[in-house]
Every structure is written in structure tokens, then in C-alpha cells.
Amino acid sequence: MSSEKKDLVERPGNSPQESKEEVELHREASSSSSERARDMEKGIQDGVGASQDEKRKSSAKQGKYTDDGRRILTEDEAWDHLGYTWPSWKKWMLLSSIFAVQVSMNFNTSIFPNAVPLISEQYGVSEQAARVGQMIFLVCYAFGCELWAPWSEEFGRWPILQLSLFLVNIWQILAALAPNFGSLVVARGLGGLCSAGGSVTIGMVADLFEPEEQQWGIAFVVLSSVGGTTVGPIVGGPVEKYLPLQWNFWIQLIFGAVVQAIHFFMPESRSTILLDKRAKQLRKSGEDTNVYGPDEVKNPRISGHEVLITWIRPFEMFVKEPIVLSLSLLSGFSDALIFTFQEGFNPVYKQWGFGPNGVALAFIPILIGYFIAYFSYFPWIIRDRRILREKGSDAFPPEHRLYWLLYLAPLETIGLFGFAWTSLGPPQVHWIAPMIFSSCIAIANYAIYMSTIDYMVASYGPYSASASGGNGFARDFLAGIAALYATPLYSNVGNKYNLEYASTILACLAFVVTIPIYIFYWKGEWFRKKSKFAQSLSDDRKETQHRRVSSATPGQLEPRNL
């Protein structure tokens, strides 16, 4: 028996009956965490008379100290004040606001194509040149995700998102009032660069949920991301038909201002920021005048070296972390295929006489497909959570998070092939046929994004914003490039069957792109062993009784250790 156990057993007055009463009282106070309850029960079974939770609190009191004697508040001491222990209503209130923010950001990317004919007419440029505004926004959005994400890990999610939303809204004014095409392109580029994107919003899921519970949050946020790209063209059709060019940007501004106002009243969720806040409360109340948060003891708050590491981190992870690189490229190519395929909607549905409003409504089946995919994950999430509660956090390997994707990913290839050869137009095919296959493509696209993000958030925890920044970078960058070649692809490939051949090429590419999913499912352990950063975070989590750590050590974040 260890000395710790001996002390606990031999402590006067610590009878088994008293230990059980202590545990029962503690279980009532901590009913929101089944894992912690299991730890307490295990403590009784071992005859120890104290729970793992009590041990953590006991060890936490020893604390960490700076060289000048200031005590650093640890996660163990302030666990009840972190986002993981928030009540469900508070978590989902924050996630609902983030849902709106994410829809708004992706709405900005997807409503612009409806402005292309109007831009061409007003500024006297070709429609292909007008699409540069779409390309520049998406490419800059890709870099914006990478540049904003790590700062949300250093200074908190709330101020970074607020600043991002404010700047994006400012550039919408410049785009609406642009005196020439060059000014419009600059406004779009700045708007994309200032968009924090899904990397920050996905990172907030890691602030609120442990890996065993995160899938509900990730599925919800991913739905907002893919849904936003579909809401844009649905709204954009009537805007194109009935309103002048400027209203394309005024509507983006109104939407952005509303979601920024909603998010303004939301709480901060980043763990290190909450630890700083708790430390200040303890000092102010006089409960502990020598306790400080982890960021409060930094001097300087952030150095030039840290600035460099913070900015480089997402790019380093994208290049050097095999998990991030492989899954980001997979997700990016899939998204580029979707953007290219959607550019074919105009020439395909015009065969049936669809105008701007009709083409806009043709995007509704894609939205339906996203909801079908979202709800299809529910049985798997419920089943997995039940097994994890019964058998613990090690019941499944991380690759299990890709399991449902194995069955849904082929729908991308099937959907593109089906869409291709139901694009023959009347009288051979009814217009409902390509819409059905577009729903299949949407189901696969959602599943690829959901499962790859879920896998990365589980692997990188508090640094999932930087990790998923690589995913967002690949998706937006490749989609931006697709904005330039998509229309020529559907116009110039083949003669009689140019529409069919274009979608067939995309279907063949989709088949190749989805192969890595199966490689990762069967060989994922090998990839994870090659990821030193993911392994180090996993080891830290094991040391904290399988809890997600709120931050990595400076050494872990050095580029040479990625």
C-alpha cells in the first residue's frame, strides 16, 4: 500500500462508514459528472476512504509557485468555475450564439456569387473577372482562420470574435460603397482576412466539453458552418433579382451586426482566462491574497518570441502534424468539390427554365441533406456515450470517431455521378432527380467535416482551434481556387455533354479523395504515434485522470516539438 493510502486509512476518525457518508455528500454536490462519481466509488472499493476528486483537491493545495513566491491557481482548484462544469443551458446558450456567428461568416462567402452578374454590369468587367471577389475572400479567409485562431487561445474567445466580427462589418461598408472594382476586391480581401472562422468556434467546443461528450457540440457547430454556405445562395437568388448590387453587402452587414450584438452578451469560455478571473475574485474577497491566474504571472504578458510561436503554430501544425495535414487536405478537397459542383447549378437548372429564384430554391435539397447527416449521428453519439459511461474513456480508440464516416463518405462519389447523368435536362430527366443526388453529396460533405473535426478536437483539446485552423485553411483556400475554374469547367469540357462530363470528373476526384478515410481508420494509431504534440497532450490528460488540460507547456508549443 502506498504511503498516501496509509495516511488516508490510518487517519483518526476516518472510518469506512464516515468515508461512505463523505462520498455520498460529495456525489450529490457533483452529480453533473459521472466520471468523477465513478472515481469516488472506486475510492470506497479500494478501502481508501477518499475519492480521486478529493485527492486532486488535496494535491492542488500544494500548488505551483513563481520565483517571487506567488501561487498559481490550478485547474484542480477552480474546476467548478471552468466551462466544463457549466450547466447545460449555459453551454447551449453560448453554442447557439456561435451557431449564428458561424452561419453569418459562411453566409458572407456564399451570397457573393449572386452579385457577380451585377458587378459585371456596374463596373464593366467580365463575369469571370468579377469572380475574383469570391476567390480573394475565400483565400484570405483561409489565412484569417490561421491567424486569428491561436490568439483566441492566448487572449480568450470573446474578445477575438468580437474584434473579428467588428472588422468584417466595417469592410462590408467599404464593399457596398466601393467606387470601382479594385476597391471592391480590396474590401473583400480584408473581410476574408478578418474572419476568424470556424477554427475559433470549434475551439470553443473544446472549452465546454470533455472528449467523451464533445460530439454533440461539434455536430451542432459543423451544421452551422456547412449550413451557412447553403443559406447564402438561397437568400441570394431573390436579392439578385429584386435588389441593386449594394444590397448584397448591406444584407451581409445587417446579419453580421445582429450576430455580433447577440455574441456581445455571451460569457468567455477559454479555461486560462477563467482561471485568471477566478484568481482575481479570490484576491478581492481576501480568501487568498497570494493566488494568481496562469496568464497573470507572465512577465511580459506575451513576448516577441511568443508572438512568433503563436502565429506560426497553426501553420506548423498544418505542415508537421500528420493528423492535421492528412485530414485537412481530405476535408479541403471535399469542400472544393462541393463549391465547384454548386457553380454548375445555374447552367444545369436553366435547362428546366429556372431563373434566379428557382436556382436559389434548388439549394434547399442540399440544406436538407445537411440536416439528414446531422441527425444521422445522433444514434451513434448516444450509443458511444453510454458505452463510455460504462467502460471509461479508453473504451474506444480515437479512430472510432471516423466509423460512421466510412459509410457516408461514398455518397459523395455516388451523388456526383448521379448528379452528372441526371443533368441531361428535359425531356429525358425530371428536375427532381439532380436535387436528390445533391442531397447525397451534402450528406457526405457534412460527415467528412464532422468526423475529421471531431477526431482533431479529441486529439488536440485546448489547441483544437489551431489544429482545426489547418482544416479551415485547406477548405477555404481550395474552395477559393475553385471559384475561378468552376464555371469554365462546366462550360468548356466536352461538347454535347459538357455539364455531364464536368460533374463526372468531380465524381472521379471524389473517389480518390475519400480513400484516406479508410487508411486513417485502419492505420490511425500509426499516425498518432508520429504526432509528438498530440501524444504529449494525451499523456498530460492521463495524468489528470483523463480530464482535458487547459493549456500546454511552453516547451510543448515550440515549433521543434511539433
C-alpha positions in Angstrom: 0.0 0.0 0.0 1.4 3.5 -0.9 2.2 6.0 1.8 -0.7 8.1 0.6 -3.1 5.3 1.1 -1.7 4.5 4.5 -2.1 8.1 5.6 -5.7 8.1 4.5 -6.5 4.7 6.1 -4.8 5.4 9.4 -6.1 8.9 9.9 -8.0 9.0 13.1 -11.8 9.1 12.8 -11.7 8.1 9.2 -13.9 5.1 9.5 -15.3 3.3 6.5 -18.8 4.4 7.4 -17.7 8.1 7.6 -15.9 7.7 4.3 -19.0 6.5 2.7 -21.0 9.4 4.1 -18.4 11.8 2.8 -18.5 10.2 -0.6 -22.3 10.3 -0.8 -22.4 14.0 0.1 -19.7 14.7 -2.5 -21.6 12.7 -5.1 -24.7 14.9 -4.6 -22.6 18.0 -5.0 -21.0 16.7 -8.2 -23.9 14.8 -9.8 -23.2 16.5 -13.2 -20.0 14.5 -13.6 -20.5 10.7 -13.8 -16.8 10.1 -14.3 -15.9 11.8 -11.1 -18.6 9.8 -9.3 -17.1 6.6 -10.6 -13.7 7.8 -9.2 -15.3 8.2 -5.7 -16.9 4.8 -5.8 -13.6 3.3 -6.7 -12.0 5.0 -3.8 -14.5 3.3 -1.4 -13.9 -0.1 -3.1 -10.2 0.2 -2.5 -10.8 1.0 1.2 -9.1 4.3 0.8 -11.9 6.4 2.2 -11.3 9.3 -0.2 -12.2 9.9 -3.8 -9.9 10.7 -6.7 -11.6 14.1 -6.7 -10.6 14.7 -3.1 -7.0 13.6 -3.9 -6.8 16.1 -6.8 -8.0 18.9 -4.5 -5.5 17.8 -1.8 -2.7 17.8 -4.3 -3.9 21.1 -5.8 -3.5 22.9 -2.4 0.3 22.2 -2.6 0.1 24.5 -5.7 2.6 25.9 -8.1 4.7 28.9 -7.2 6.6 31.5 -9.2 10.1 32.5 -8.3 8.9 35.5 -6.3 6.5 33.4 -4.2 3.2 34.0 -6.0 0.9 30.9 -6.1 -0.6 29.9 -9.5 -4.2 28.8 -9.5 -4.5 25.3 -11.0 -7.4 23.7 -12.9 -7.9 21.3 -10.0 -8.7 24.1 -7.6 -11.0 26.0 -9.9 -12.5 23.1 -11.8 -16.1 24.1 -10.8 -15.5 27.5 -12.4 -14.4 26.3 -15.8 -16.7 25.8 -18.8 -16.7 22.0 -18.5 -18.9 22.2 -15.4 -21.3 24.9 -16.7 -25.0 23.8 -16.7 -26.3 22.5 -20.0 -28.5 25.6 -20.6 -25.4 27.9 -20.3 -23.3 25.8 -22.7 -26.1 25.6 -25.3 -26.9 29.3 -25.0 -23.2 30.1 -25.9 -23.2 27.4 -28.7 -26.4 28.8 -30.1 -24.9 32.3 -30.4 -21.8 30.7 -32.0 -24.1 28.9 -34.4 -25.5 32.2 -35.6 -21.9 33.7 -35.8 -20.7 30.8 -37.9 -23.8 30.9 -40.3 -23.1 34.7 -40.7 -19.4 34.2 -41.6 -20.1 31.5 -44.2 -23.1 33.4 -45.5 -20.6 36.1 -46.5 -18.8 33.6 -48.6 -21.8 32.1 -50.4 -24.1 35.0 -51.2 -21.4 36.8 -53.2 -21.8 34.7 -56.4 -25.3 36.2 -56.8 -23.6 39.6 -57.1 -21.3 38.5 -60.0 -23.7 39.5 -62.9 -24.4 42.8 -61.2 -20.7 43.5 -60.6 -20.0 42.8 -64.2 -22.7 45.2 -65.3 -21.9 48.0 -62.9 -18.1 48.0 -63.1 -17.8 47.0 -66.7 -15.7 43.8 -66.1 -16.3 40.3 -67.3 -18.2 37.8 -65.1 -15.0 35.7 -64.8 -13.1 38.8 -63.5 -15.9 39.6 -61.1 -15.4 36.1 -59.5 -12.0 37.4 -58.3 -14.0 38.9 -55.4 -15.2 35.5 -54.4 -11.7 33.9 -54.8 -9.9 36.7 -52.8 -12.4 36.5 -50.0 -12.1 32.7 -49.6 -8.3 32.6 -49.9 -7.9 35.5 -47.4 -10.5 33.7 -45.2 -8.2 30.7 -45.2 -5.3 32.7 -43.8 -7.6 34.6 -41.5 -8.6 31.3 -39.8 -4.9 30.5 -39.2 -4.0 34.0 -37.9 -7.0 34.6 -35.6 -7.3 31.1 -34.1 -4.2 31.0 -31.9 -4.9 34.4 -30.4 -8.2 33.1 -29.1 -6.2 30.6 -27.2 -4.0 33.3 -25.7 -6.4 36.2 -25.0 -9.8 34.4 -25.0 -12.5 33.6 -27.4 -14.8 36.5 -26.7 -12.6 39.5 -27.5 -11.1 37.8 -30.6 -14.6 37.0 -32.0 -15.9 40.5 -31.2 -12.9 42.2 -32.9 -13.2 39.9 -35.9 -16.9 40.5 -36.3 -16.5 44.3 -35.9 -13.8 44.4 -38.6 -15.7 42.2 -41.0 -18.7 44.5 -40.6 -16.6 47.6 -41.3 -15.3 46.1 -44.6 -18.8 45.4 -45.7 -19.5 49.1 -45.7 -16.4 49.7 -47.9 -17.7 46.9 -50.3 -21.2 48.4 -50.5 -19.8 51.9 -51.2 -16.9 50.8 -53.5 -16.4 53.4 -56.2 -14.6 51.0 -58.5 -14.0 47.2 -58.9 -10.5 47.5 -57.3 -11.9 48.9 -54.1 -14.5 46.1 -54.0 -11.8 43.4 -54.3 -9.7 45.1 -51.5 -12.8 45.2 -49.3 -13.5 41.5 -49.9 -9.9 40.6 -49.3 -9.8 42.5 -46.0 -13.2 41.0 -45.0 -11.8 37.5 -45.5 -8.6 38.2 -43.7 -10.5 39.5 -40.7 -12.9 36.5 -40.5 -11.9 34.3 -37.5 -13.9 31.5 -39.0 -14.8 28.0 -37.7 -11.4 27.4 -36.1 -12.3 29.7 -33.2 -15.9 28.4 -32.9 -14.7 24.8 -33.0 -12.2 25.6 -30.3 -15.0 26.8 -28.0 -16.4 23.3 -28.1 -13.2 22.1 -26.5 -13.7 24.7 -23.8 -17.1 23.3 -22.8 -16.9 19.6 -23.3 -14.6 16.7 -22.4 -13.6 14.5 -25.4 -16.2 11.9 -24.3 -19.0 14.5 -24.6 -17.8 16.8 -27.3 -19.6 15.2 -30.2 -23.0 17.0 -29.5 -21.3 20.4 -29.7 -19.1 19.6 -32.7 -22.1 18.2 -34.7 -24.0 21.4 -33.9 -21.2 23.9 -34.9 -20.4 21.9 -38.0 -24.0 22.2 -39.1 -23.8 25.9 -38.8 -20.7 26.0 -40.9 -22.0 23.9 -43.8 -25.5 25.4 -43.4 -24.2 28.9 -43.8 -22.7 28.2 -47.2 -26.2 27.0 -48.3 -28.3 29.7 -46.8 -26.3 32.3 -48.9 -27.4 31.2 -52.3 -31.0 30.6 -51.1 -31.2 34.2 -50.0 -29.0 35.4 -52.8 -31.4 34.5 -55.6 -34.2 37.0 -54.6 -31.5 39.6 -53.7 -30.0 39.3 -57.2 -33.4 39.6 -58.9 -35.1 42.3 -56.9 -32.4 44.5 -55.3 -29.4 46.6 -56.6 -25.8 45.4 -56.1 -25.2 47.3 -52.9 -27.8 45.3 -51.0 -25.8 42.1 -51.4 -23.3 43.7 -49.0 -25.9 45.7 -46.8 -27.6 42.4 -46.0 -24.3 40.8 -45.0 -23.7 43.8 -42.8 -27.1 43.6 -41.1 -26.7 39.9 -40.5 -23.2 40.4 -39.1 -24.2 43.3 -36.8 -27.1 41.3 -35.4 -25.0 38.2 -34.5 -22.2 40.4 -33.1 -24.8 42.0 -30.8 -26.0 38.6 -29.7 -22.5 37.3 -29.1 -21.6 40.5 -27.1 -23.7 39.3 -24.2 -22.2 35.8 -24.1 -19.6 34.6 -21.5 -15.9 33.9 -22.0 -15.2 30.1 -22.2 -11.4 29.8 -22.5 -10.1 28.0 -19.4 -6.9 30.0 -18.8 -9.0 33.3 -18.9 -11.5 31.8 -16.5 -8.6 30.8 -14.1 -7.3 34.4 -14.2 -10.8 35.7 -13.4 -11.2 33.2 -10.5 -7.8 34.2 -9.1 -8.8 37.9 -9.1 -12.1 37.0 -7.3 -10.1 35.1 -4.6 -7.8 38.1 -4.0 -10.6 40.6 -4.0 -12.6 38.6 -1.4 -9.5 38.1 0.8 -9.9 34.4 0.6 -6.4 34.0 -0.9 -4.4 37.2 -1.5 -1.4 35.4 -3.0 -3.1 33.5 -5.7 -2.8 34.4 -9.4 -4.0 33.1 -12.7 -1.6 31.4 -15.2 -1.6 34.4 -17.5 -1.3 37.0 -14.7 2.1 35.7 -13.7 3.5 36.0 -17.2 6.0 38.9 -17.5 5.8 40.2 -20.1 2.2 39.1 -20.8 3.4 37.9 -24.2 6.9 38.2 -25.6 8.1 38.7 -29.1 9.1 35.0 -29.2 5.6 34.0 -28.1 4.0 36.2 -30.7 6.1 34.4 -33.3 5.2 31.0 -32.0 1.5 31.9 -31.7 1.3 33.0 -35.3 3.4 30.1 -36.6 1.6 27.4 -34.5 -1.3 26.8 -36.9 1.0 26.6 -39.9 3.5 24.4 -38.1 0.7 22.1 -37.1 -0.7 22.0 -40.6 2.7 21.1 -42.1 4.3 18.9 -39.4 1.4 17.2 -37.6 0.4 14.2 -39.7 -3.2 14.1 -38.3 -3.8 17.8 -39.1 -2.2 17.7 -42.6 -3.9 14.5 -43.8 -7.4 15.2 -42.5 -7.3 18.9 -43.5 -6.4 18.0 -47.1 -9.1 15.4 -47.2 -11.7 17.9 -45.9 -10.3 20.7 -48.1 -10.5 18.7 -51.4 -14.1 17.6 -50.4 -15.1 21.2 -49.9 -13.5 22.4 -53.1 -15.5 19.7 -55.0 -18.7 20.9 -53.4 -18.1 24.6 -54.3 -17.2 23.5 -57.9 -20.3 21.4 -58.1 -22.6 24.2 -56.8 -21.2 26.5 -59.6 -22.9 24.1 -62.0 -26.3 24.8 -60.6 -27.0 27.8 -62.9 -26.3 26.0 -66.3 -27.9 22.8 -65.1 -31.2 24.1 -63.8 -31.6 26.7 -66.5 -32.3 23.7 -68.8 -35.7 23.5 -67.0 -36.3 27.2 -67.2 -35.2 28.1 -63.6 -34.5 31.7 -63.0 -32.6 33.3 -60.1 -35.3 32.4 -57.6 -35.7 28.8 -59.0 -31.9 28.2 -58.8 -31.9 29.6 -55.2 -34.6 27.1 -54.2 -32.6 24.3 -55.8 -30.2 24.7 -52.9 -32.8 23.6 -50.4 -32.2 19.9 -51.0 -28.5 20.5 -50.0 -29.7 22.0 -46.8 -32.0 19.1 -46.2 -29.1 16.7 -46.8 -27.0 18.5 -44.1 -29.8 18.1 -41.6 -30.2 14.4 -42.5 -26.5 13.9 -41.9 -26.7 15.9 -38.6 -29.5 13.7 -37.2 -27.9 10.5 -38.5 -25.1 11.0 -36.0 -27.5 11.0 -33.0 -27.8 7.2 -32.5 -24.0 6.8 -32.7 -23.4 9.6 -30.2 -25.9 8.3 -27.8 -24.5 4.7 -28.1 -20.9 5.9 -27.7 -21.7 8.0 -24.6 -23.5 5.0 -23.0 -20.5 2.7 -23.5 -18.0 5.4 -22.3 -20.0 5.9 -19.1 -20.0 2.1 -18.5 -16.4 1.3 -19.5 -14.5 4.6 -19.2 -12.7 7.0 -21.6 -10.5 4.3 -23.0 -13.3 2.1 -24.3 -12.7 3.3 -27.9 -9.6 4.3 -29.8 -9.8 7.8 -31.4 -10.3 6.3 -34.8 -13.7 5.1 -33.7 -14.8 8.7 -34.3 -14.4 8.0 -38.1 -16.6 4.9 -38.1 -19.9 6.4 -39.3 -17.9 8.3 -42.0 -16.9 5.0 -43.5 -20.5 4.5 -44.7 -21.4 8.1 -45.5 -18.3 9.2 -47.5 -19.1 7.1 -50.6 -22.3 9.1 -51.0 -20.1 12.0 -52.3 -18.9 9.9 -55.3 -22.3 8.4 -55.8 -24.1 11.8 -55.6 -21.7 13.4 -58.1 -22.1 10.6 -60.6 -25.8 10.7 -60.2 -26.0 14.5 -60.5 -23.8 14.3 -63.6 -26.1 12.0 -65.6 -29.4 13.4 -64.4 -28.2 16.8 -65.7 -29.4 15.9 -69.2 -32.4 18.2 -68.9 -35.9 17.8 -70.2 -37.5 15.7 -71.6 -35.1 12.9 -70.6 -34.9 13.7 -66.8 -37.1 15.5 -64.3 -35.5 18.3 -62.3 -36.1 16.5 -59.0 -33.5 13.8 -59.9 -30.4 16.0 -59.7 -31.8 17.5 -56.5 -32.0 14.1 -54.9 -28.3 13.4 -55.7 -27.3 16.8 -54.5 -28.7 15.8 -51.1 -26.5 12.7 -51.1 -23.4 14.9 -51.8 -24.4 17.2 -48.9 -24.7 14.2 -46.5 -21.2 13.1 -47.4 -19.7 16.6 -47.1 -21.2 17.1 -43.6 -19.9 13.7 -42.5 -16.4 14.4 -43.7 -16.2 17.8 -41.9 -17.9 16.5 -38.8 -15.8 13.4 -38.3 -12.4 14.9 -39.2 -13.0 17.9 -36.9 -14.2 15.5 -34.1 -11.0 13.5 -34.4 -8.8 16.6 -34.3 -10.6 18.2 -31.3 -10.2 14.9 -29.4 -6.5 14.8 -30.3 -5.5 18.4 -29.6 -8.0 19.6 -26.9 -7.3 23.2 -25.9 -5.3 23.8 -29.1 -8.0 22.5 -31.3 -8.5 26.0 -32.7 -5.0 25.9 -34.1 -5.5 22.3 -35.3 -8.9 22.9 -36.9 -7.4 26.1 -38.3 -5.5 23.9 -40.7 -8.8 22.2 -41.7 -10.4 25.5 -42.3 -7.3 26.8 -44.2 -7.5 23.8 -46.6 -11.2 24.1 -47.1 -11.3 27.8 -47.7 -8.1 28.0 -49.8 -9.1 25.2 -52.2 -12.7 26.5 -52.4 -11.3 29.9 -53.3 -9.3 28.5 -56.1 -12.3 26.5 -57.3 -14.3 29.8 -57.6 -12.1 30.7 -60.7 -12.1 27.3 -62.6 -15.6 26.1 -61.7 -17.6 28.0 -64.4 -15.1 27.4 -67.2 -15.1 23.7 -66.2 -18.9 23.4 -66.7 -18.7 25.5 -69.9 -15.7 24.1 -71.8 -15.3 20.4 -71.0 -16.7 18.4 -73.9 -19.2 19.4 -76.5 -22.7 17.9 -76.2 -22.3 16.6 -72.7 -20.2 19.4 -71.1 -22.3 19.5 -68.0 -22.3 15.8 -67.5 -18.6 15.4 -68.1 -17.7 18.2 -65.7 -19.6 16.5 -62.8 -18.2 13.1 -63.8 -14.7 14.5 -63.4 -15.6 15.7 -59.9 -17.0 12.3 -59.1 -13.7 10.6 -60.1 -11.8 13.0 -57.9 -14.2 12.4 -55.0 -13.4 8.7 -55.2 -9.7 9.3 -54.9 -10.1 12.0 -52.2 -12.1 9.7 -49.9 -9.6 6.8 -49.9 -7.5 8.3 -47.0 -10.6 8.0 -44.7 -10.2 4.2 -44.7 -6.4 4.4 -44.4 -6.8 6.6 -41.3 -9.4 4.3 -39.8 -7.2 1.2 -40.0 -3.8 2.9 -39.5 -4.7 5.9 -37.4 -2.7 4.7 -34.4 0.5 4.8 -36.5 -0.3 8.4 -37.5 -1.0 9.4 -33.9 2.4 8.0 -32.8 4.1 10.2 -35.3 2.4 13.2 -33.7 4.6 14.2 -30.8 2.3 17.1 -29.8 -0.9 15.1 -29.7 0.9 12.3 -27.8 2.2 14.8 -25.2 -1.3 16.3 -24.7 -2.7 12.8 -24.4 -0.1 11.9 -21.7 -1.0 15.1 -19.8 -4.6 14.1 -19.9 -3.9 10.7 -18.5 -2.0 12.4 -15.6 -5.1 14.5 -14.8 -7.5 11.5 -14.6 -8.5 11.7 -18.3 -9.5 15.3 -18.0 -8.8 17.7 -20.8 -5.9 20.0 -19.9 -6.5 23.8 -20.4 -3.1 24.6 -21.9 0.2 23.0 -23.0 3.6 23.8 -21.6 5.8 26.4 -23.4 8.2 23.5 -24.4 5.3 21.6 -26.0 4.5 24.6 -28.1 8.0 25.1 -29.5 8.0 24.5 -33.3 10.7 22.0 -33.0 8.5 19.8 -30.8 5.6 19.8 -33.2 
